[in-house]
């Protein structure tokens, strides 16, 4: 959803469209395959060409961003019970039924990962960080869009960004807290 909002706001997205939309993500994934190699060695050549563009990087790979660049990171948090429900549904849809008995353990691992990643990002001089919540963005998209626009120095189309936050995509709810 964040990448959809940024694109709607007028920010150029770095994507190769290799991973196409599907039932789990009907509006697309907005991924760039080369990102998956961040942890494989020296600073990737594509990073310089990404300046001024939005690049989707999963949280487990942000630690590999080299200090030789400056980054404006928008870190989207989400209710972890919902993340687990969504992941389990994706696994089931791919024919690999999840072991739901592991949900509590997985949630604890996710919690630790998010805490560690945010601590790392906050501690890096090369990172400006904005943390936004998925549910709050859906509940108040204009507020989040304005917040992001300020963070990115007022160059986005805020109304278009807010309109891109599609509550119909919030399908996998946890039913918890």
Buried (B, 14 or more C-beta within 10 A) or exposed (E): BBBBBBBBBEBEBBBEEEBEEEEBBEEBBBBBEBBEEBEEEEBBEEBEEBEEEBBBBEBEBBEBBEEEEEBBBBBBBBBBBBBBBBBBBBEEEEEEEBEEEEBEEBBEEBEEEBEEBBEEBEEBEEBBBBEBBBBEBBEBBBBBBBBBBEBBEEEBBBBBBBBBBBEEEBEBEBEEE
